[in-house]
Each structure stands twice: as C-alpha cells, then as structure tokens.
C-alpha cells in the first residue's frame, strides 16, 4: 500500500521573505532530488541552501500541479532558473501514480506534516529551566521544610509548601539562580530558575489557616532546600511537535546574556538566553545569527597593532578603542524555543568557534 507523507509549505507567506538576503545555494547542490519518507523541510532545504529557513523563497509553485502545497515521497524536485537567472525548485515528473481496479482501491494514510525541525531531535538538549521577574517571584509558593527535619530533601521526601496547591497535580521545584541584567541598559530582566525536582501534591494546603501544602518528591535532580520555588509542571514548558523555523525580525539586534550551563564558553546544542523577547517581536522558532566584532586595531609608530597588544596609553579608551570600524563576523546560529517578555531562550544549532557572553545576535 502506498503511504503518503504530506510536505506542507508552512512558511510561504512569512513577512520576512520580502527582506531576506539573496539566496545562496550550496556548492554542488543537486539538479534533482527524490523525496523520501521521513524527510523534513529543514533536511531538504539544507541540501540546496546555506540558509535552510529560506526554503519558501527558493520554492516556486508549479502551475501544472493541482495542489502545489503538497509534496509526496517519490516526488522529484528539480533545481531550475527563472528568466532572471534566479534559482527555484519545482516538482518534476516523478510523482507516483495511483492505480485503480475493480477489485481494490488504493487509499492514502498516515498523513503527517513534514516538519522543519521535529521536537524529538532537539528535546534532549532543551533545558527545562525557567525565568521569573522579581515581581512574579513575590507571588509564587516556595518550600518551607520537609517531613524528615533535614535541611535538604531527595527522592521520596515529603516537602511542605506555603501555598494553596491542587491535590494530585504535578509540580516542578526550582532553585532561584542568578539575577539577569540587560548588558545594554543594566535593567534587571528577571531571575534564572534551575529545575531541581518534581513531585505530586498530596495535600492542597490552606494558607488562610496557615496550613502548608504537601508534595511527595518523586524525582530530585539535586538537593531540594527551603525557599525553592514551586510551579505547576508544564507551565510554560509545553513545546510544539515540531518547530517551524523562520528568520527573526530584521530589526532585532541583541546579545547573549547567559548560558544555562554557566560556562564561559559554549557550543552546539547548549542553551543560552538573549536580551530580546516578545516585546521585540521575537517568536518561537526564530533563527538568529551569532556575530562577534573583530578585535580592535590602532595605528602606532610600529604600524597597526591590536589594542590588546598595545601599551596602557592605547588602552585608556577600553577594548572598543580602534582606528577602524571593525566588522562583525558570523560565528554561529541559534533557534529560539522559549520566549518571555524581555528575554528568550535559544538552542545553539551551529558554531564555527566557541560562543561567549556578549556575542551579538541578529537576523540571518
């Protein structure tokens, strides 16, 4: 039985396309490709493009196809050029034909959208940390103690929470981490919350009568101590089955402000925070390019020298002192998977060298 997989061109009308850079084909891009079951939009576009999220700009609807939004396993995709010499992809003649007979009829099943990036690929790398503003932290319940009387709790402990919870509901427990500051404005953006455990509410609590709620700690990633923050499981943690990637709004320009690993340098499949969020038109699935400004150079009596190699006299102006406007060079790419008001969390998808705090993030 022929099994059909639908490739839905989800992003055909995305507004960023009008502002996108010129398409850059990969060296050796094939003249044709036969669609395989399990292909993703990201996989196919990556065969042809250096910027895979610009697939809709390369794809052109074939007027001879009755439903041009769908591509099937076995379809032939051909690389051609229009009258202006611009590359485009069209369907070839490779679409399988369905045969009909009086005895049986072929039916099409297992219709599942081809996704840009399936969740199961990135899920192992996504951190379930969170972030709350100082104002939000004033109203959330927290751990006040446990049944065993020790300072820290592990699996199997009953922990008490100063809040009214829902009996039988699952809750996540977080350690309040560092305060996050915007490096550009020095404005407090919130506190990083690190997931340390989870459990189920055994008693709902009644704070009007000063009766704390009880949580049975089913899983502790590390010791749970008093003052740990308690939030419902999956609050803000639900992700789509696939991420539809698109270039971030061209006006967005920010920087990496924190790595959840707290390392000084970080690479592929690590999670970082940037100082741009929903109020800056950042969306889930946005792709950003990471850039770094090239080292400053000054002219000396001995010729051009990096400011880091000069005397204190030349360093008075700081690291940005330079006799030239040094360029910002791309060194990586990331995808946003969680968006807050002023901050977003992103997964590093590609790096040419280790990334660092304060590296610049912009539209591709």
Secondary structure, DSSP 8 states (H G I E B T S, - for coil): ---------TTTT-GGGGG-----B-TT--SEEE--TT--HHHHHHHHBSSGGGHHHHB---TTSTTTT---TT-EEEEEE-TTS-EEEEE-S--------SS------------SEEHHHHGGG----EEE-HHHHTTS-BEEEETT--SEE-TT-EEEESS---TT-EEEEEEEEEEEE-TTT--EEEEEEEEEEEEEEEE--BGGGTB-EEEEEEEESS-EETT-EEEETTTTT---SEE--EE--TT-EEEEEEETT--SEE-TT-EEEES--GGGT--TTEEEEEEEE---EEEETTEEEEGGGS-HHHHTT-TT--SS---EEEEEEEEEEEE-SS-EEEEEEEESS-EETT-EEEE-
